[in-house]
Amino acid sequence: MIRALPHGFELDDDPRRVDVDEVHRFLSTEAYWALGRSRETVERLVKWLLHTTDAHGLYEQFGFGPPDAKMMERLP
């Protein structure tokens, strides 16, 4: 899926178009939640988790679905 965004940006889920060097640079130096993340971690497949109460249909369009049998959550 490719979608044009404002200011010349594109939203694209084709992994061949990901600039891994730039993603690693951003994550390891600017993203407070991933500072120091290794390049190997950036290149691994990851799971994305999303919590929503009313937008399931929207996120299903982007490949989200029910969690698998291994997922658990501990609420405060």
PDB file of N, CA, C and O in Angstrom:
ATOM      1  N   MET A   1       0.840  -1.174   0.000  1.00  0.00           N
ATOM      2  CA  MET A   1       0.000   0.000   0.000  1.00  0.00           C
ATOM      3  C   MET A   1       0.886   1.238   0.000  1.00  0.00           C
ATOM      4  O   MET A   1       1.757   1.377   0.859  1.00  0.00           O
ATOM      5  N   ILE A   2       0.678   2.115  -0.929  1.00  0.00           N
ATOM      6  CA  ILE A   2       1.379   3.393  -0.954  1.00  0.00           C
ATOM      7  C   ILE A   2       0.319   4.493  -0.878  1.00  0.00           C
ATOM      8  O   ILE A   2      -0.663   4.484  -1.621  1.00  0.00           O
ATOM      9  N   ARG A   3       0.535   5.426   0.022  1.00  0.00           N
ATOM     10  CA  ARG A   3      -0.395   6.543   0.167  1.00  0.00           C
ATOM     11  C   ARG A   3       0.401   7.839   0.249  1.00  0.00           C
ATOM     12  O   ARG A   3       1.327   7.952   1.052  1.00  0.00           O
ATOM     13  N   ALA A   4       0.045   8.810  -0.576  1.00  0.00           N
ATOM     14  CA  ALA A   4       0.700  10.117  -0.538  1.00  0.00           C
ATOM     15  C   ALA A   4       0.260  10.876   0.707  1.00  0.00           C
ATOM     16  O   ALA A   4      -0.919  10.881   1.061  1.00  0.00           O
ATOM     17  N   LEU A   5       1.211  11.511   1.360  1.00  0.00           N
ATOM     18  CA  LEU A   5       0.952  12.327   2.541  1.00  0.00           C
ATOM     19  C   LEU A   5       1.362  13.769   2.254  1.00  0.00           C
ATOM     20  O   LEU A   5       2.048  14.030   1.267  1.00  0.00           O
ATOM     21  N   PRO A   6       0.955  14.692   3.096  1.00  0.00           N
ATOM     22  CA  PRO A   6       1.345  16.086   2.887  1.00  0.00           C
ATOM     23  C   PRO A   6       2.866  16.263   2.914  1.00  0.00           C
ATOM     24  O   PRO A   6       3.591  15.436   3.466  1.00  0.00           O
ATOM     25  N   HIS A   7       3.322  17.338   2.318  1.00  0.00           N
ATOM     26  CA  HIS A   7       4.729  17.745   2.339  1.00  0.00           C
ATOM     27  C   HIS A   7       5.654  16.763   1.626  1.00  0.00           C
ATOM     28  O   HIS A   7       6.838  16.682   1.956  1.00  0.00           O
ATOM     29  N   GLY A   8       5.129  16.013   0.651  1.00  0.00           N
ATOM     30  CA  GLY A   8       5.966  15.125  -0.145  1.00  0.00           C
ATOM     31  C   GLY A   8       6.297  13.788   0.488  1.00  0.00           C
ATOM     32  O   GLY A   8       7.101  13.039  -0.066  1.00  0.00           O
ATOM     33  N   PHE A   9       5.707  13.461   1.631  1.00  0.00           N
ATOM     34  CA  PHE A   9       5.954  12.180   2.278  1.00  0.00           C
ATOM     35  C   PHE A   9       5.038  11.111   1.706  1.00  0.00           C
ATOM     36  O   PHE A   9       3.993  11.419   1.131  1.00  0.00           O
ATOM     37  N   GLU A  10       5.435   9.849   1.865  1.00  0.00           N
ATOM     38  CA  GLU A  10       4.617   8.715   1.458  1.00  0.00           C
ATOM     39  C   GLU A  10       4.530   7.718   2.598  1.00  0.00           C
ATOM     40  O   GLU A  10       5.488   7.527   3.347  1.00  0.00           O
ATOM     41  N   LEU A  11       3.375   7.087   2.722  1.00  0.00           N
ATOM     42  CA  LEU A  11       3.191   5.967   3.635  1.00  0.00           C
ATOM     43  C   LEU A  11       3.235   4.716   2.777  1.00  0.00           C
ATOM     44  O   LEU A  11       2.448   4.581   1.840  1.00  0.00           O
ATOM     45  N   ASP A  12       4.149   3.796   3.084  1.00  0.00           N
ATOM     46  CA  ASP A  12       4.365   2.624   2.234  1.00  0.00           C
ATOM     47  C   ASP A  12       4.757   1.455   3.123  1.00  0.00           C
ATOM     48  O   ASP A  12       5.613   1.604   3.995  1.00  0.00           O
ATOM     49  N   ASP A  13       4.147   0.297   2.916  1.00  0.00           N
ATOM     50  CA  ASP A  13       4.489  -0.870   3.730  1.00  0.00           C
ATOM     51  C   ASP A  13       5.371  -1.869   2.981  1.00  0.00           C
ATOM     52  O   ASP A  13       5.487  -3.019   3.404  1.00  0.00           O
ATOM     53  N   ASP A  14       5.991  -1.454   1.881  1.00  0.00           N
ATOM     54  CA  ASP A  14       6.894  -2.323   1.125  1.00  0.00           C
ATOM     55  C   ASP A  14       8.256  -2.323   1.810  1.00  0.00           C
ATOM     56  O   ASP A  14       8.941  -1.300   1.785  1.00  0.00           O
ATOM     57  N   PRO A  15       8.677  -3.437   2.423  1.00  0.00           N
ATOM     58  CA  PRO A  15       9.950  -3.455   3.154  1.00  0.00           C
ATOM     59  C   PRO A  15      11.162  -3.169   2.281  1.00  0.00           C
ATOM     60  O   PRO A  15      12.214  -2.788   2.796  1.00  0.00           O
ATOM     61  N   ARG A  16      11.036  -3.347   0.970  1.00  0.00           N
ATOM     62  CA  ARG A  16      12.175  -3.058   0.078  1.00  0.00           C
ATOM     63  C   ARG A  16      12.468  -1.569  -0.014  1.00  0.00           C
ATOM     64  O   ARG A  16      13.558  -1.178  -0.429  1.00  0.00           O
ATOM     65  N   ARG A  17      11.512  -0.737   0.367  1.00  0.00           N
ATOM     66  CA  ARG A  17      11.704   0.717   0.280  1.00  0.00           C
ATOM     67  C   ARG A  17      12.142   1.353   1.590  1.00  0.00           C
ATOM     68  O   ARG A  17      12.328   2.568   1.656  1.00  0.00           O
ATOM     69  N   VAL A  18      12.308   0.558   2.619  1.00  0.00           N
ATOM     70  CA  VAL A  18      12.713   1.089   3.921  1.00  0.00           C
ATOM     71  C   VAL A  18      14.207   1.402   3.899  1.00  0.00           C
ATOM     72  O   VAL A  18      15.017   0.548   3.536  1.00  0.00           O
ATOM     73  N   ASP A  19      14.567   2.598   4.277  1.00  0.00           N
ATOM     74  CA  ASP A  19      15.966   2.992   4.405  1.00  0.00           C
ATOM     75  C   ASP A  19      16.427   2.567   5.801  1.00  0.00           C
ATOM     76  O   ASP A  19      16.306   3.322   6.766  1.00  0.00           O
ATOM     77  N   VAL A  20      16.957   1.346   5.888  1.00  0.00           N
ATOM     78  CA  VAL A  20      17.316   0.770   7.190  1.00  0.00           C
ATOM     79  C   VAL A  20      18.370   1.617   7.893  1.00  0.00           C
ATOM     80  O   VAL A  20      18.331   1.746   9.117  1.00  0.00           O
ATOM     81  N   ASP A  21      19.303   2.191   7.156  1.00  0.00           N
ATOM     82  CA  ASP A  21      20.319   3.045   7.781  1.00  0.00           C
ATOM     83  C   ASP A  21      19.680   4.242   8.473  1.00  0.00           C
ATOM     84  O   ASP A  21      20.069   4.597   9.586  1.00  0.00           O
ATOM     85  N   GLU A  22      18.698   4.868   7.817  1.00  0.00           N
ATOM     86  CA  GLU A  22      18.037   6.024   8.413  1.00  0.00           C
ATOM     87  C   GLU A  22      17.149   5.620   9.587  1.00  0.00           C
ATOM     88  O   GLU A  22      17.098   6.325  10.595  1.00  0.00           O
ATOM     89  N   VAL A  23      16.454   4.499   9.466  1.00  0.00           N
ATOM     90  CA  VAL A  23      15.633   4.017  10.577  1.00  0.00           C
ATOM     91  C   VAL A  23      16.519   3.736  11.789  1.00  0.00           C
ATOM     92  O   VAL A  23      16.188   4.125  12.909  1.00  0.00           O
ATOM     93  N   HIS A  24      17.630   3.069  11.564  1.00  0.00           N
ATOM     94  CA  HIS A  24      18.548   2.777  12.679  1.00  0.00           C
ATOM     95  C   HIS A  24      19.109   4.062  13.277  1.00  0.00           C
ATOM     96  O   HIS A  24      19.178   4.193  14.499  1.00  0.00           O
ATOM     97  N   ARG A  25      19.510   5.010  12.436  1.00  0.00           N
ATOM     98  CA  ARG A  25      20.038   6.268  12.952  1.00  0.00           C
ATOM     99  C   ARG A  25      19.010   6.970  13.839  1.00  0.00           C
ATOM    100  O   ARG A  25      19.334   7.423  14.937  1.00  0.00           O
ATOM    101  N   PHE A  26      17.759   7.057  13.352  1.00  0.00           N
ATOM    102  CA  PHE A  26      16.716   7.718  14.126  1.00  0.00           C
ATOM    103  C   PHE A  26      16.461   6.994  15.447  1.00  0.00           C
ATOM    104  O   PHE A  26      16.428   7.617  16.508  1.00  0.00           O
ATOM    105  N   LEU A  27      16.280   5.681  15.372  1.00  0.00           N
ATOM    106  CA  LEU A  27      15.971   4.937  16.589  1.00  0.00           C
ATOM    107  C   LEU A  27      17.099   5.009  17.607  1.00  0.00           C
ATOM    108  O   LEU A  27      16.848   5.201  18.796  1.00  0.00           O
ATOM    109  N   SER A  28      18.321   4.859  17.161  1.00  0.00           N
ATOM    110  CA  SER A  28      19.437   4.764  18.099  1.00  0.00           C
ATOM    111  C   SER A  28      19.902   6.117  18.632  1.00  0.00           C
ATOM    112  O   SER A  28      20.630   6.167  19.624  1.00  0.00           O
ATOM    113  N   THR A  29      19.491   7.225  17.988  1.00  0.00           N
ATOM    114  CA  THR A  29      19.975   8.527  18.438  1.00  0.00           C
ATOM    115  C   THR A  29      18.889   9.521  18.825  1.00  0.00           C
ATOM    116  O   THR A  29      19.168  10.464  19.566  1.00  0.00           O
ATOM    117  N   GLU A  30      17.649   9.339  18.345  1.00  0.00           N
ATOM    118  CA  GLU A  30      16.619  10.347  18.598  1.00  0.00           C
ATOM    119  C   GLU A  30      15.377   9.835  19.314  1.00  0.00           C
ATOM    120  O   GLU A  30      14.753  10.592  20.057  1.00  0.00           O
ATOM    121  N   ALA A  31      15.000   8.582  19.118  1.00  0.00           N
ATOM    122  CA  ALA A  31      13.761   8.062  19.716  1.00  0.00           C
ATOM    123  C   ALA A  31      14.031   7.705  21.182  1.00  0.00           C
ATOM    124  O   ALA A  31      14.755   6.750  21.463  1.00  0.00           O
ATOM    125  N   TYR A  32      13.458   8.462  22.107  1.00  0.00           N
ATOM    126  CA  TYR A  32      13.754   8.255  23.523  1.00  0.00           C
ATOM    127  C   TYR A  32      13.488   6.815  23.962  1.00  0.00           C
ATOM    128  O   TYR A  32      14.130   6.324  24.890  1.00  0.00           O
ATOM    129  N   TRP A  33      12.556   6.144  23.311  1.00  0.00           N
ATOM    130  CA  TRP A  33      12.179   4.790  23.696  1.00  0.00           C
ATOM    131  C   TRP A  33      13.062   3.720  23.058  1.00  0.00           C
ATOM    132  O   TRP A  33      12.863   2.530  23.304  1.00  0.00           O
ATOM    133  N   ALA A  34      14.042   4.131  22.236  1.00  0.00           N
ATOM    134  CA  ALA A  34      14.898   3.142  21.579  1.00  0.00           C
ATOM    135  C   ALA A  34      16.352   3.592  21.489  1.00  0.00           C
ATOM    136  O   ALA A  34      17.104   3.072  20.664  1.00  0.00           O
ATOM    137  N   LEU A  35      16.762   4.543  22.317  1.00  0.00           N
ATOM    138  CA  LEU A  35      18.137   5.030  22.256  1.00  0.00           C
ATOM    139  C   LEU A  35      19.116   3.871  22.400  1.00  0.00           C
ATOM    140  O   LEU A  35      18.968   3.015  23.271  1.00  0.00           O
ATOM    141  N   GLY A  36      20.108   3.864  21.534  1.00  0.00           N
ATOM    142  CA  GLY A  36      21.127   2.833  21.591  1.00  0.00           C
ATOM    143  C   GLY A  36      20.737   1.515  20.963  1.00  0.00           C
ATOM    144  O   GLY A  36      21.510   0.558  21.019  1.00  0.00           O
ATOM    145  N   ARG A  37      19.570   1.437  20.371  1.00  0.00           N
ATOM    146  CA  ARG A  37      19.118   0.181  19.758  1.00  0.00           C
ATOM    147  C   ARG A  37      20.106  -0.252  18.682  1.00  0.00           C
ATOM    148  O   ARG A  37      20.523   0.561  17.858  1.00  0.00           O
ATOM    149  N   SER A  38      20.478  -1.520  18.686  1.00  0.00           N
ATOM    150  CA  SER A  38      21.463  -2.012  17.724  1.00  0.00           C
ATOM    151  C   SER A  38      20.857  -2.152  16.330  1.00  0.00           C
ATOM    152  O   SER A  38      19.642  -2.268  16.171  1.00  0.00           O
ATOM    153  N   ARG A  39      21.725  -2.139  15.336  1.00  0.00           N
ATOM    154  CA  ARG A  39      21.267  -2.309  13.955  1.00  0.00           C
ATOM    155  C   ARG A  39      20.615  -3.674  13.772  1.00  0.00           C
ATOM    156  O   ARG A  39      19.644  -3.794  13.025  1.00  0.00           O
ATOM    157  N   GLU A  40      21.122  -4.690  14.431  1.00  0.00           N
ATOM    158  CA  GLU A  40      20.539  -6.032  14.321  1.00  0.00           C
ATOM    159  C   GLU A  40      19.091  -6.042  14.811  1.00  0.00           C
ATOM    160  O   GLU A  40      18.242  -6.719  14.232  1.00  0.00           O
ATOM    161  N   THR A  41      18.814  -5.300  15.864  1.00  0.00           N
ATOM    162  CA  THR A  41      17.447  -5.225  16.383  1.00  0.00           C
ATOM    163  C   THR A  41      16.537  -4.545  15.377  1.00  0.00           C
ATOM    164  O   THR A  41      15.398  -4.972  15.190  1.00  0.00           O
ATOM    165  N   VAL A  42      17.021  -3.488  14.723  1.00  0.00           N
ATOM    166  CA  VAL A  42      16.214  -2.756  13.747  1.00  0.00           C
ATOM    167  C   VAL A  42      15.856  -3.662  12.566  1.00  0.00           C
ATOM    168  O   VAL A  42      14.768  -3.522  12.007  1.00  0.00           O
ATOM    169  N   GLU A  43      16.746  -4.596  12.167  1.00  0.00           N
ATOM    170  CA  GLU A  43      16.492  -5.418  10.979  1.00  0.00           C
ATOM    171  C   GLU A  43      15.640  -6.639  11.264  1.00  0.00           C
ATOM    172  O   GLU A  43      15.158  -7.274  10.326  1.00  0.00           O
ATOM    173  N   ARG A  44      15.434  -6.994  12.539  1.00  0.00           N
ATOM    174  CA  ARG A  44      14.619  -8.172  12.856  1.00  0.00           C
ATOM    175  C   ARG A  44      13.146  -7.902  12.613  1.00  0.00           C
ATOM    176  O   ARG A  44      12.693  -6.758  12.639  1.00  0.00           O
ATOM    177  N   LEU A  45      12.411  -8.975  12.378  1.00  0.00           N
ATOM    178  CA  LEU A  45      10.956  -8.844  12.288  1.00  0.00           C
ATOM    179  C   LEU A  45      10.414  -8.544  13.670  1.00  0.00           C
ATOM    180  O   LEU A  45      10.884  -9.111  14.656  1.00  0.00           O
ATOM    181  N   VAL A  46       9.453  -7.681  13.755  1.00  0.00           N
ATOM    182  CA  VAL A  46       8.866  -7.309  15.040  1.00  0.00           C
ATOM    183  C   VAL A  46       7.357  -7.423  14.955  1.00  0.00           C
ATOM    184  O   VAL A  46       6.777  -7.382  13.870  1.00  0.00           O
ATOM    185  N   LYS A  47       6.738  -7.565  16.092  1.00  0.00           N
ATOM    186  CA  LYS A  47       5.286  -7.527  16.184  1.00  0.00           C
ATOM    187  C   LYS A  47       4.875  -6.135  16.630  1.00  0.00           C
ATOM    188  O   LYS A  47       5.525  -5.521  17.476  1.00  0.00           O
ATOM    189  N   TRP A  48       3.806  -5.654  16.058  1.00  0.00           N
ATOM    190  CA  TRP A  48       3.236  -4.388  16.485  1.00  0.00           C
ATOM    191  C   TRP A  48       1.981  -4.697  17.283  1.00  0.00           C
ATOM    192  O   TRP A  48       1.133  -5.471  16.839  1.00  0.00           O
ATOM    193  N   LEU A  49       1.860  -4.103  18.444  1.00  0.00           N
ATOM    194  CA  LEU A  49       0.668  -4.265  19.275  1.00  0.00           C
ATOM    195  C   LEU A  49      -0.076  -2.945  19.303  1.00  0.00           C
ATOM    196  O   LEU A  49       0.530  -1.876  19.372  1.00  0.00           O
ATOM    197  N   LEU A  50      -1.386  -3.029  19.250  1.00  0.00           N
ATOM    198  CA  LEU A  50      -2.213  -1.832  19.221  1.00  0.00           C
ATOM    199  C   LEU A  50      -3.420  -2.057  20.114  1.00  0.00           C
ATOM    200  O   LEU A  50      -4.065  -3.104  20.051  1.00  0.00           O
ATOM    201  N   HIS A  51      -3.716  -1.086  20.930  1.00  0.00           N
ATOM    202  CA  HIS A  51      -4.911  -1.146  21.769  1.00  0.00           C
ATOM    203  C   HIS A  51      -5.902  -0.104  21.265  1.00  0.00           C
ATOM    204  O   HIS A  51      -5.555   1.067  21.115  1.00  0.00           O
ATOM    205  N   THR A  52      -7.116  -0.526  21.007  1.00  0.00           N
ATOM    206  CA  THR A  52      -8.171   0.398  20.588  1.00  0.00           C
ATOM    207  C   THR A  52      -9.512  -0.153  21.051  1.00  0.00           C
ATOM    208  O   THR A  52      -9.700  -1.366  21.137  1.00  0.00           O
ATOM    209  N   THR A  53     -10.433   0.743  21.346  1.00  0.00           N
ATOM    210  CA  THR A  53     -11.767   0.292  21.744  1.00  0.00           C
ATOM    211  C   THR A  53     -12.798   0.498  20.647  1.00  0.00           C
ATOM    212  O   THR A  53     -13.879  -0.091  20.688  1.00  0.00           O
ATOM    213  N   ASP A  54     -12.467   1.342  19.652  1.00  0.00           N
ATOM    214  CA  ASP A  54     -13.503   1.654  18.672  1.00  0.00           C
ATOM    215  C   ASP A  54     -13.017   1.779  17.226  1.00  0.00           C
ATOM    216  O   ASP A  54     -13.791   2.197  16.365  1.00  0.00           O
ATOM    217  N   ALA A  55     -11.772   1.433  16.934  1.00  0.00           N
ATOM    218  CA  ALA A  55     -11.269   1.629  15.574  1.00  0.00           C
ATOM    219  C   ALA A  55     -10.735   0.338  14.956  1.00  0.00           C
ATOM    220  O   ALA A  55      -9.796   0.371  14.161  1.00  0.00           O
ATOM    221  N   HIS A  56     -11.330  -0.791  15.317  1.00  0.00           N
ATOM    222  CA  HIS A  56     -10.858  -2.075  14.784  1.00  0.00           C
ATOM    223  C   HIS A  56     -10.913  -2.125  13.262  1.00  0.00           C
ATOM    224  O   HIS A  56      -9.970  -2.584  12.617  1.00  0.00           O
ATOM    225  N   GLY A  57     -12.006  -1.658  12.695  1.00  0.00           N
ATOM    226  CA  GLY A  57     -12.149  -1.675  11.240  1.00  0.00           C
ATOM    227  C   GLY A  57     -11.075  -0.856  10.540  1.00  0.00           C
ATOM    228  O   GLY A  57     -10.553  -1.255   9.499  1.00  0.00           O
ATOM    229  N   LEU A  58     -10.751   0.290  11.120  1.00  0.00           N
ATOM    230  CA  LEU A  58      -9.707   1.131  10.542  1.00  0.00           C
ATOM    231  C   LEU A  58      -8.368   0.409  10.538  1.00  0.00           C
ATOM    232  O   LEU A  58      -7.695   0.357   9.509  1.00  0.00           O
ATOM    233  N   TYR A  59      -7.974  -0.150  11.683  1.00  0.00           N
ATOM    234  CA  TYR A  59      -6.652  -0.764  11.785  1.00  0.00           C
ATOM    235  C   TYR A  59      -6.566  -2.100  11.050  1.00  0.00           C
ATOM    236  O   TYR A  59      -5.472  -2.512  10.665  1.00  0.00           O
ATOM    237  N   GLU A  60      -7.687  -2.784  10.848  1.00  0.00           N
ATOM    238  CA  GLU A  60      -7.664  -4.010  10.043  1.00  0.00           C
ATOM    239  C   GLU A  60      -7.228  -3.711   8.616  1.00  0.00           C
ATOM    240  O   GLU A  60      -6.624  -4.562   7.964  1.00  0.00           O
ATOM    241  N   GLN A  61      -7.528  -2.504   8.121  1.00  0.00           N
ATOM    242  CA  GLN A  61      -7.102  -2.111   6.777  1.00  0.00           C
ATOM    243  C   GLN A  61      -5.579  -2.036   6.658  1.00  0.00           C
ATOM    244  O   GLN A  61      -5.038  -2.091   5.554  1.00  0.00           O
ATOM    245  N   PHE A  62      -4.894  -1.912   7.783  1.00  0.00           N
ATOM    246  CA  PHE A  62      -3.442  -1.806   7.800  1.00  0.00           C
ATOM    247  C   PHE A  62      -2.785  -3.091   8.291  1.00  0.00           C
ATOM    248  O   PHE A  62      -1.617  -3.087   8.678  1.00  0.00           O
ATOM    249  N   GLY A  63      -3.538  -4.191   8.276  1.00  0.00           N
ATOM    250  CA  GLY A  63      -2.964  -5.492   8.595  1.00  0.00           C
ATOM    251  C   GLY A  63      -3.062  -5.933  10.038  1.00  0.00           C
ATOM    252  O   GLY A  63      -2.583  -7.015  10.376  1.00  0.00           O
ATOM    253  N   PHE A  64      -3.668  -5.129  10.904  1.00  0.00           N
ATOM    254  CA  PHE A  64      -3.826  -5.546  12.294  1.00  0.00           C
ATOM    255  C   PHE A  64      -4.965  -6.541  12.404  1.00  0.00           C
ATOM    256  O   PHE A  64      -5.947  -6.460  11.665  1.00  0.00           O
ATOM    257  N   GLY A  65      -4.830  -7.479  13.327  1.00  0.00           N
ATOM    258  CA  GLY A  65      -5.860  -8.470  13.574  1.00  0.00           C
ATOM    259  C   GLY A  65      -5.824  -8.885  15.027  1.00  0.00           C
ATOM    260  O   GLY A  65      -5.094  -8.298  15.826  1.00  0.00           O
ATOM    261  N   PRO A  66      -6.603  -9.888  15.375  1.00  0.00           N
ATOM    262  CA  PRO A  66      -6.618 -10.349  16.762  1.00  0.00           C
ATOM    263  C   PRO A  66      -5.240 -10.854  17.176  1.00  0.00           C
ATOM    264  O   PRO A  66      -4.508 -11.396  16.349  1.00  0.00           O
ATOM    265  N   PRO A  67      -4.879 -10.682  18.446  1.00  0.00           N
ATOM    266  CA  PRO A  67      -3.593 -11.202  18.907  1.00  0.00           C
ATOM    267  C   PRO A  67      -3.587 -12.726  18.879  1.00  0.00           C
ATOM    268  O   PRO A  67      -4.640 -13.364  18.863  1.00  0.00           O
ATOM    269  N   ASP A  68      -2.401 -13.293  18.874  1.00  0.00           N
ATOM    270  CA  ASP A  68      -2.313 -14.751  18.864  1.00  0.00           C
ATOM    271  C   ASP A  68      -2.465 -15.304  20.278  1.00  0.00           C
ATOM    272  O   ASP A  68      -2.635 -14.545  21.232  1.00  0.00           O
ATOM    273  N   ALA A  69      -2.403 -16.604  20.406  1.00  0.00           N
ATOM    274  CA  ALA A  69      -2.641 -17.267  21.691  1.00  0.00           C
ATOM    275  C   ALA A  69      -1.531 -17.009  22.701  1.00  0.00           C
ATOM    276  O   ALA A  69      -1.695 -17.350  23.873  1.00  0.00           O
ATOM    277  N   LYS A  70      -0.411 -16.420  22.296  1.00  0.00           N
ATOM    278  CA  LYS A  70       0.706 -16.178  23.206  1.00  0.00           C
ATOM    279  C   LYS A  70       0.627 -14.829  23.915  1.00  0.00           C
ATOM    280  O   LYS A  70       1.382 -14.587  24.857  1.00  0.00           O
ATOM    281  N   MET A  71      -0.256 -13.963  23.488  1.00  0.00           N
ATOM    282  CA  MET A  71      -0.293 -12.609  24.040  1.00  0.00           C
ATOM    283  C   MET A  71      -1.061 -12.570  25.342  1.00  0.00           C
ATOM    284  O   MET A  71      -2.147 -13.135  25.465  1.00  0.00           O
ATOM    285  N   MET A  72      -0.471 -11.887  26.314  1.00  0.00           N
ATOM    286  CA  MET A  72      -1.125 -11.642  27.591  1.00  0.00           C
ATOM    287  C   MET A  72      -0.879 -10.176  27.955  1.00  0.00           C
ATOM    288  O   MET A  72       0.042  -9.538  27.445  1.00  0.00           O
ATOM    289  N   GLU A  73      -1.716  -9.664  28.840  1.00  0.00           N
ATOM    290  CA  GLU A  73      -1.570  -8.296  29.255  1.00  0.00           C
ATOM    291  C   GLU A  73      -1.853  -8.194  30.746  1.00  0.00           C
ATOM    292  O   GLU A  73      -2.779  -8.820  31.261  1.00  0.00           O
ATOM    293  N   ARG A  74      -1.048  -7.401  31.424  1.00  0.00           N
ATOM    294  CA  ARG A  74      -1.278  -7.138  32.846  1.00  0.00           C
ATOM    295  C   ARG A  74      -1.626  -5.664  32.998  1.00  0.00           C
ATOM    296  O   ARG A  74      -0.802  -4.788  32.732  1.00  0.00           O
ATOM    297  N   LEU A  75      -2.816  -5.409  33.415  1.00  0.00           N
ATOM    298  CA  LEU A  75      -3.275  -4.032  33.590  1.00  0.00           C
ATOM    299  C   LEU A  75      -2.919  -3.542  34.987  1.00  0.00           C
ATOM    300  O   LEU A  75      -2.779  -4.344  35.910  1.00  0.00           O
ATOM    301  N   PRO A  76      -2.772  -2.227  35.146  1.00  0.00           N
ATOM    302  CA  PRO A  76      -2.433  -1.687  36.477  1.00  0.00           C
ATOM    303  C   PRO A  76      -3.548  -1.909  37.477  1.00  0.00           C
ATOM    304  O   PRO A  76      -3.423  -1.517  38.637  1.00  0.00           O
TER     305      PRO A  76
END
